[in-house]
Amino acid sequence: MVVGLLFLAGGAGGMAVAGTLETFPTALGGNGAALALLVAWAIPDLREARRGREVDGDLLGAAVFAIVLLLLPVAVDWADPLAGATGLVAGAALGYPLARLATAR
């Protein structure tokens, strides 16, 4: 259920923002959905790394994926930068409280 919410917040939310702020929104929100999931997945490992602890996750690989997804609008005309930015924000906004909730248990 949480993954579905993240996917919808990044993808559909990104397209809602792009459709509201642009005059002719012809784009797809896949990059927003992917960034929301990626950021939410990376937050627990980023919190641990910030504390100086060793993490098992591949943060370098996640950073490469994030850069590719953020630069996707440069390569293809149907990818929307606003959808990607919204996905980034949605992943952080939903992922951080989830990470705190998981560590509190």
C-alpha positions as a Markdown table, in Angstrom:
| # | Residue | x | y | z |
|---|---|---|---|---|
| 1 | Met | 0.0 | 0.0 | 0.0 |
| 2 | Val | 2.8 | 2.4 | 0.8 |
| 3 | Val | 4.6 | 1.7 | -2.4 |
| 4 | Gly | 1.4 | 2.3 | -4.3 |
| 5 | Leu | 1.0 | 5.6 | -2.5 |
| 6 | Leu | 4.5 | 6.6 | -3.3 |
| 7 | Phe | 4.1 | 5.7 | -7.0 |
| 8 | Leu | 0.9 | 7.7 | -7.3 |
| 9 | Ala | 2.3 | 10.7 | -5.4 |
| 10 | Gly | 5.3 | 10.8 | -7.7 |
| 11 | Gly | 3.7 | 9.9 | -11.0 |
| 12 | Ala | 0.1 | 11.3 | -10.8 |
| 13 | Gly | 1.2 | 14.2 | -8.5 |
| 14 | Gly | 4.0 | 15.1 | -10.9 |
| 15 | Met | 1.6 | 15.2 | -13.8 |
| 16 | Ala | -0.9 | 17.2 | -11.8 |
| 17 | Val | 1.8 | 19.8 | -11.1 |
| 18 | Ala | 3.0 | 19.8 | -14.7 |
| 19 | Gly | -0.5 | 20.1 | -16.0 |
| 20 | Thr | -1.3 | 23.0 | -13.7 |
| 21 | Leu | 1.9 | 25.0 | -14.3 |
| 22 | Glu | 2.4 | 24.5 | -18.1 |
| 23 | Thr | 0.2 | 25.8 | -20.9 |
| 24 | Phe | 0.4 | 22.7 | -23.1 |
| 25 | Pro | 1.1 | 19.7 | -20.9 |
| 26 | Thr | 2.0 | 16.8 | -23.2 |
| 27 | Ala | 4.3 | 14.7 | -21.0 |
| 28 | Leu | 4.5 | 11.5 | -19.1 |
| 29 | Gly | 5.1 | 11.2 | -15.4 |
| 30 | Gly | 7.2 | 8.1 | -15.3 |
| 31 | Asn | 10.3 | 9.9 | -14.2 |
| 32 | Gly | 8.4 | 11.4 | -11.2 |
| 33 | Ala | 7.1 | 8.0 | -10.1 |
| 34 | Ala | 10.5 | 6.4 | -10.4 |
| 35 | Leu | 12.2 | 9.3 | -8.5 |
| 36 | Ala | 9.7 | 9.1 | -5.7 |
| 37 | Leu | 10.3 | 5.4 | -5.2 |
| 38 | Leu | 14.1 | 5.8 | -5.5 |
| 39 | Val | 14.4 | 8.7 | -3.0 |
| 40 | Ala | 12.1 | 6.9 | -0.5 |
| 41 | Trp | 14.2 | 3.8 | -0.8 |
| 42 | Ala | 17.5 | 5.6 | -0.3 |
| 43 | Ile | 16.5 | 7.7 | 2.7 |
| 44 | Pro | 17.1 | 5.1 | 5.4 |
| 45 | Asp | 20.6 | 4.4 | 4.1 |
| 46 | Leu | 21.3 | 8.1 | 3.8 |
| 47 | Arg | 20.3 | 8.6 | 7.4 |
| 48 | Glu | 22.6 | 5.8 | 8.5 |
| 49 | Ala | 25.5 | 7.1 | 6.4 |
| 50 | Arg | 25.0 | 10.5 | 7.9 |
| 51 | Arg | 25.4 | 9.0 | 11.3 |
| 52 | Gly | 28.7 | 7.5 | 10.3 |
| 53 | Arg | 27.5 | 3.9 | 10.1 |
| 54 | Glu | 28.2 | 1.5 | 7.3 |
| 55 | Val | 25.3 | 0.8 | 5.0 |
| 56 | Asp | 24.6 | -2.2 | 2.9 |
| 57 | Gly | 22.7 | -0.3 | 0.2 |
| 58 | Asp | 24.3 | 0.9 | -3.0 |
| 59 | Leu | 24.0 | 4.6 | -2.7 |
| 60 | Leu | 26.3 | 5.3 | -5.6 |
| 61 | Gly | 24.1 | 3.3 | -7.9 |
| 62 | Ala | 21.0 | 5.1 | -6.5 |
| 63 | Ala | 22.7 | 8.4 | -7.2 |
| 64 | Val | 23.4 | 7.4 | -10.8 |
| 65 | Phe | 19.8 | 6.4 | -11.3 |
| 66 | Ala | 18.6 | 9.7 | -9.8 |
| 67 | Ile | 20.9 | 11.7 | -12.1 |
| 68 | Val | 19.7 | 9.8 | -15.1 |
| 69 | Leu | 16.0 | 10.3 | -14.1 |
| 70 | Leu | 16.6 | 14.0 | -13.4 |
| 71 | Leu | 18.3 | 14.5 | -16.8 |
| 72 | Leu | 15.7 | 12.5 | -18.7 |
| 73 | Pro | 13.9 | 15.6 | -19.9 |
| 74 | Val | 17.1 | 16.7 | -21.7 |
| 75 | Ala | 17.2 | 13.5 | -23.7 |
| 76 | Val | 13.5 | 13.0 | -24.6 |
| 77 | Asp | 10.8 | 15.6 | -25.1 |
| 78 | Trp | 8.0 | 13.7 | -23.4 |
| 79 | Ala | 9.7 | 13.6 | -20.0 |
| 80 | Asp | 8.7 | 16.5 | -17.9 |
| 81 | Pro | 11.1 | 18.2 | -15.5 |
| 82 | Leu | 8.3 | 19.3 | -13.2 |
| 83 | Ala | 7.1 | 15.8 | -12.9 |
| 84 | Gly | 10.6 | 14.7 | -11.9 |
| 85 | Ala | 11.0 | 17.4 | -9.4 |
| 86 | Thr | 7.6 | 16.6 | -7.9 |
| 87 | Gly | 8.6 | 13.0 | -7.6 |
| 88 | Leu | 11.8 | 13.9 | -5.9 |
| 89 | Val | 9.9 | 16.0 | -3.3 |
| 90 | Ala | 7.1 | 13.4 | -2.9 |
| 91 | Gly | 9.7 | 10.7 | -2.2 |
| 92 | Ala | 11.5 | 12.8 | 0.4 |
| 93 | Ala | 8.3 | 14.0 | 2.0 |
| 94 | Leu | 6.9 | 10.4 | 2.3 |
| 95 | Gly | 10.1 | 8.5 | 2.7 |
| 96 | Tyr | 11.6 | 10.5 | 5.6 |
| 97 | Pro | 8.7 | 9.9 | 8.0 |
| 98 | Leu | 8.5 | 6.2 | 7.0 |
| 99 | Ala | 12.3 | 5.8 | 7.7 |
| 100 | Arg | 11.8 | 7.4 | 11.1 |
| 101 | Leu | 8.9 | 5.2 | 11.9 |
| 102 | Ala | 10.8 | 2.1 | 10.9 |
| 103 | Thr | 13.8 | 3.0 | 13.1 |
| 104 | Ala | 11.5 | 3.9 | 16.0 |
| 105 | Arg | 10.3 | 0.3 | 16.2 |
